Amino acid sequence: MPAHPSHTGILHRYTSRLVAFEHQTPRPDAKPQPYSTYAAAAAAVSQKKDPVPQATNFILFIAGLGDSLLTVTYPALLASLLPRGWAIIEVSQSSAGTGWTLSSLQQDADELARAVAYFRELGHSRLGDDKAAQRQTKLILMGHSTGCQVSMEYLVGPYKHHEIPESTLARPKVDGVILQAAVSDREGASKELSSEVLENSLRIAKDMIADGRGEDILPLSATGGEAIFGAQPCARRWVSLIDPDGDDDYFSNPEETGYERAARIWGEAGLASRDIPVMVLWSRNDQFVPEDVNKEERLERFRICAASAPWDQRSGVVEGAGHSLNGSAQGPRHDLCQRVTGFVERIGDIQVSDEEKDSGEDELDDKGWFRKKEGEKL
């Protein structure tokens, strides 16, 4: 097998300049049909004669800094394990590759809104004219690394700054969110740079912004002579990533950034107000998380800050997994995918057994989501 195998799927153009890739997995009992022309193949798909079933529900996968289509490998495995009627879509944005250096979470979230609208309409068109059936189309956001920040920005970004612009309220609703490797860029940079260098780089970047040069690239000398995240960003984006109150800083320790801010992001004024199910997954061997971070404790703090948000019981730390799971063993990759498929099944209105509901000390609702206990404190 080649080191970088090809993938079967459909490339969608969801805006005039942006594309998304829909993974497709043939049914086990289906035999691929030879088509003499592209038009014949397209006709077969439109008439539902193709061996690949047409999905009407979608996971929109948003990758991290430096990634682009297919650079994170586990979505291909996940595509083969999803329930019938579901597909995973890798959404490419202007920030893909090195584009993040001049982009912003706000721009990513606005582009993601276009993708959500596009695939909602696509799901409806595949279901046909039955209005009752159209309501069955479901969409889940799945962020990886900085894709988690993009997903949170889409849902609750302005709340952390006490602002709720109309553009956020008008973003198309989604049915759930999965945050995989939802880690702090600021903490990740601290593994590569001393606190002195980080503070100095932040001062230089803020001075550049004050001088009207926020879109200029930060000098390499400011970060010790090398680009920490694979490419050197502009001063504005560096502040967004590294400043404790930066736009990108969603997942730092609430003890450092403040529980009031964390509550605005996760709680009743933020994510909980969206009332959509959430699953958060960290990797045991994540190379961007400092060794002294207690991963289970951090996730528990986020869960409590999330107040009454429906929190999936499969949230947690994936043993043996690296940041992106590229190069991780099959066991951790399957573990992650099984957690995701379980979440998808719950979104699909599969009920939870009494045995599952009684399996732990935390209270679960009828769909198996954790709900914050009355009086539970950090």
Beta strands, then each sheet from edge to edge (+ up, - down):
strand 1: 9-13
strand 2: 19-23
strand 3: 57-62
strand 4: 86-91
strand 5: 139-144
strand 6: 176-180
strand 7: 278-283
strand 8: 311-312
strand 9: 316-318
strand 10: 369-370
sheet 1: 1+ 2- 4+ 3+ 5+ 6+ 7+ 9+
sheet 2: 8+ 10-
end
